[in-house]
Amino acid sequence: MSSELYDELDPLYRKLWGISLHHGLWISGKESSKEAKKQLIEQILGLIEPCGQVADIGCGYGSFSLILAQQFCCQVHGYTLSARQAKLIPDHPRIQVACEDWLNHQIVPKSLDQAFAIESVSHMENWESFSRRTHTALKEGGELLIADWFGSGRQSPILKHLADAGRIPLWRTKKELLRTLTSRGLVIDRSLDLSMMVARTWLALFKKSLTLPLREPNWIPPLLTQAWKRPELVWSFPLIYWAYRSRLLEYHLIKLKKA
């Protein structure tokens, strides 16, 4: 989503999904949404142990930044385009928040031990610039962890509808991103396809959006307002689930190192 759309939908999105804006990871299929979101983070931390100076690219409300700062004592540089999100990130002495585009960051070259981009790279128009700016910020031997959704390369009007509804670029392939990253000297260390295990995220969101008026009637007016203004968003939840199940969309966890 664009920063303007995130800001506008902020109260509703936090109500439906909480302060972590990431997908969930359903391993057994019986997990709650909260457990599934925790399992995605555990999967990420199973590939890379955070340390030193790190960047949380697209940090949202700072839930992952807090894990990095509190559990791993990292010095975190959090980046978000949303002013509303930035204001809601808890104060922490080891977290520095910048409400600006990562592609314009002012981090000292070769100063980062690690960079995390959890579901933020897909929002960027220019992957070549992302690759260049990230490579510049990382130390030699530094690590980049990306968790994100990608297109399969198949064309579909449904994908265009979903991208337009979320105001994000039309999904590109993992191959396209890796081509730009490896051309900069980043080496692929691990790559995991989690598509089928994250798909249930969107059924869970759809169910919560339908049952929220029954559970909390005071949310009926804002729900009706958004449904009237953006009806495409209501049906995006089941459509994204279907896109995963039909392999139009893929979700990959990728770890790279700066050679």
C-alpha positions in Angstrom: 0.0 0.0 0.0 1.0 3.6 -0.5 1.8 5.6 2.7 -1.4 7.6 2.2 -3.5 4.5 2.1 -1.7 3.0 5.1 -2.3 6.2 7.1 -6.0 6.3 6.1 -6.6 2.7 6.9 -4.4 2.7 10.0 -7.1 2.3 12.8 -9.0 -0.4 10.8 -5.9 -2.3 9.8 -4.6 -2.4 13.4 -8.0 -3.6 14.6 -8.1 -6.4 12.1 -4.4 -7.5 12.1 -2.6 -5.8 15.0 0.6 -3.9 15.1 2.5 -6.5 13.1 1.6 -6.0 9.4 3.3 -9.1 8.2 1.9 -12.4 6.9 1.4 -15.3 9.2 3.0 -18.7 8.7 0.6 -21.7 9.2 2.6 -24.8 9.7 0.0 -27.2 11.1 -3.0 -25.2 9.9 -4.4 -25.0 13.4 -2.6 -21.9 14.6 -4.3 -18.7 15.6 -3.4 -15.6 13.6 -1.1 -14.4 16.5 0.7 -17.7 16.6 1.1 -17.7 12.8 2.7 -14.3 12.8 5.0 -15.3 15.5 6.0 -18.4 13.5 6.9 -16.3 10.4 9.3 -14.2 12.6 10.8 -17.4 14.1 11.3 -18.7 10.6 13.2 -15.5 9.7 15.3 -15.7 12.8 16.1 -19.3 12.1 18.0 -18.2 9.0 19.9 -15.2 10.4 20.9 -14.2 13.9 20.6 -10.4 14.2 23.7 -8.6 15.5 25.3 -5.1 15.5 24.0 -2.3 13.3 20.9 -3.3 11.4 18.2 -1.7 9.2 14.5 -2.6 9.4 13.4 -1.5 5.9 9.6 -0.8 6.0 9.4 -1.2 9.8 5.7 -0.4 10.1 4.7 0.0 13.8 8.1 -1.3 14.9 7.2 -4.7 16.2 10.2 -6.4 14.5 12.5 -3.5 15.3 11.6 -4.1 19.0 12.6 -7.7 18.7 15.9 -6.8 17.2 16.6 -4.2 19.9 15.3 -6.0 22.9 16.2 -9.6 22.3 19.4 -9.2 20.2 20.6 -5.8 21.5 20.9 -4.5 17.9 21.2 -0.8 17.1 18.2 -0.5 14.7 17.6 2.0 11.9 13.9 1.7 11.2 12.5 3.1 7.9 8.8 3.8 7.2 7.0 6.0 4.7 4.0 6.3 7.0 4.0 9.3 9.4 1.2 7.7 11.4 3.1 4.4 11.8 6.3 6.3 12.8 4.4 8.1 15.6 3.2 4.8 17.0 6.6 3.1 17.2 7.5 2.8 20.9 10.5 4.8 22.1 13.6 2.6 22.6 17.2 3.8 23.1 18.5 1.3 20.4 15.9 2.2 17.8 16.3 5.2 15.5 13.2 5.8 13.3 13.4 7.6 10.0 10.1 8.6 8.3 11.5 8.5 4.8 12.2 6.3 1.8 14.9 3.7 2.2 16.1 4.6 -1.3 17.1 8.0 0.1 18.7 6.8 3.3 21.7 8.6 4.9 23.3 5.6 6.5 27.1 5.7 6.4 28.4 3.4 3.7 29.6 -0.1 4.8 28.3 0.4 8.3 25.4 -2.1 8.5 25.9 -5.7 9.6 22.5 -6.7 8.4 19.4 -5.4 6.6 15.9 -6.8 6.9 13.2 -6.1 4.3 10.1 -7.9 5.4 7.3 -7.3 2.9 8.6 -3.9 1.8 10.7 -4.6 -1.4 7.5 -5.4 -3.4 6.3 -1.8 -2.7 9.4 -0.3 -4.4 9.2 0.8 -8.0 12.9 0.7 -8.6 14.7 -2.5 -7.6 17.9 -1.4 -9.2 18.1 1.5 -6.8 17.2 -0.7 -3.8 20.0 -3.1 -4.7 22.5 -0.3 -5.1 21.5 1.5 -1.9 21.4 -1.6 0.2 24.7 -3.0 -1.1 26.3 0.4 -0.3 25.1 0.4 3.3 26.2 -3.2 4.1 29.6 -4.0 5.4 31.7 -6.6 3.6 30.2 -9.9 4.6 27.0 -8.2 5.7 23.7 -10.0 5.3 20.4 -9.1 3.7 17.1 -10.9 4.6 14.1 -10.5 2.4 10.6 -11.9 3.0 8.1 -10.9 0.4 5.5 -11.8 -2.2 6.3 -12.0 -5.8 4.6 -12.7 -9.1 5.0 -16.0 -10.8 5.5 -14.4 -14.2 2.0 -15.3 -15.4 -0.1 -12.4 -16.5 -3.5 -12.0 -14.9 -6.1 -9.2 -14.6 -6.6 -10.4 -11.0 -3.1 -9.4 -10.1 -3.5 -6.0 -11.8 -6.7 -5.5 -9.8 -5.0 -6.4 -6.5 -2.0 -4.2 -7.2 -4.3 -1.3 -8.1 -6.4 -1.8 -4.9 -3.3 -1.8 -2.7 -1.6 1.0 -4.7 1.6 -1.1 -5.2 3.5 -1.9 -8.3 2.4 -4.9 -10.3 4.1 -7.9 -8.8 7.5 -8.8 -10.4 9.2 -12.2 -10.1 11.8 -13.3 -7.5 14.1 -13.9 -10.5 14.0 -10.2 -11.4 14.9 -9.1 -7.9 17.7 -11.6 -7.5 19.2 -10.6 -10.9 19.6 -7.0 -9.7 21.0 -8.0 -6.3 23.5 -10.5 -7.5 24.7 -8.1 -10.2 25.7 -5.8 -7.3 27.8 -8.6 -5.7 25.3 -10.0 -3.2 25.4 -13.8 -3.1 22.3 -16.0 -2.5 22.7 -18.0 0.7 19.2 -19.5 1.3 15.9 -19.3 -0.5 12.6 -20.8 0.9 9.2 -20.9 -0.8 6.6 -20.4 1.9 3.7 -19.6 -0.4 1.2 -22.2 0.7 1.9 -21.7 4.4 1.2 -17.9 4.3 -1.8 -18.0 2.1 -4.2 -18.5 5.0 -3.3 -15.0 6.2 -5.8 -13.6 3.8 -8.7 -15.9 4.8 -8.1 -14.9 8.4 -8.2 -11.2 7.5 -11.4 -11.7 5.5 -13.1 -13.6 8.3 -12.1 -10.9 10.8 -13.4 -8.2 8.6 -16.8 -10.0 8.2 -17.2 -10.8 11.9 -15.9 -7.5 13.3 -19.4 -5.7 13.1 -20.9 -8.6 15.1 -18.3 -8.5 17.7 -18.0 -4.7 18.0 -20.9 -2.9 16.5 -19.2 0.5 17.0 -17.0 -0.4 14.0 -19.9 -0.7 11.6 -19.7 3.0 10.5 -16.0 3.0 9.6 -16.3 -0.4 8.0 -19.2 0.8 5.8 -17.3 4.0 5.0 -14.3 2.1 3.7 -16.4 -0.5 1.9 -18.2 2.3 0.1 -15.0 4.2 -0.7 -12.9 1.2 -1.6 -15.1 -1.9 -2.3 -12.1 -3.5 -4.1 -10.3 -3.8 -0.8 -13.0 -6.0 0.8 -12.8 -8.6 -1.9 -9.0 -8.4 -2.2 -8.6 -10.7 0.9 -10.1 -13.8 -0.7 -8.7 -13.0 -4.1 -5.1 -12.8 -2.7 -5.7 -16.2 -1.0 -6.9 -17.6 -4.4 -3.8 -16.1 -6.1 -1.5 -17.9 -3.8 -3.4 -21.2 -4.1 -3.3 -20.9 -7.9 0.4 -20.0 -7.8 -0.1 -16.5 -9.4 1.5 -15.2 -6.3 4.5 -16.7 -4.4 6.0 -15.9 -1.1 9.8 -16.3 -0.6 12.2 -15.9 2.2 15.7 -15.1 0.9 19.0 -14.6 2.6 21.9 -13.0 0.8 25.5 -12.0 1.8 27.7 -9.2 0.5 30.7 -10.9 -1.1 
